[in-house]
Amino acid sequence: MELFNLRIVVDRIEGRSVCGLKEGDYFEVTDSSQLRIPDGAHFCIFAIAAVMPLLPAKQRQLPSDDWLEIDSFVACPDPDERVIMRIERTGTTKLESDLLT
């Protein structure tokens, strides 16, 4: 099976960033389930929690008319911050489904 590797990027901040995120900050999901944050950086756990439910679907090739194939933006749940994140596909990883649970 083949899954996309993902980069979740702060696209814009429409409010004020209380958690310290800024445009361009990101984290990555690679090899199906490995979360990577650049050395010396951080990413708000609440912003991660907001995007987490969409990641398994974005890792897969979906039908071209599926809304998850078309839409790549997620909002942080804090209404004062209004951090808007963008999910990008950065490459693929081949995995043997027999080795996964």
Sequence and secondary structure as in RCSB ss.txt:
>XXXX:A:sequence
MELFNLRIVVDRIEGRSVCGLKEGDYFEVTDSSQLRIPDGAHFCIFAIAAVMPLLPAKQRQLPSDDWLEIDSFVA
CPDPDERVIMRIERTGTTKLESDLLT
>XXXX:A:secstr
 EEEEEEEEEEEESS  SS   TT EEEEETTTEEE  TT    HHHHHHHGGGHHHHTS   TTSHHHH  EEE
 S TTT EEEEEEEEEEEE  GGG  
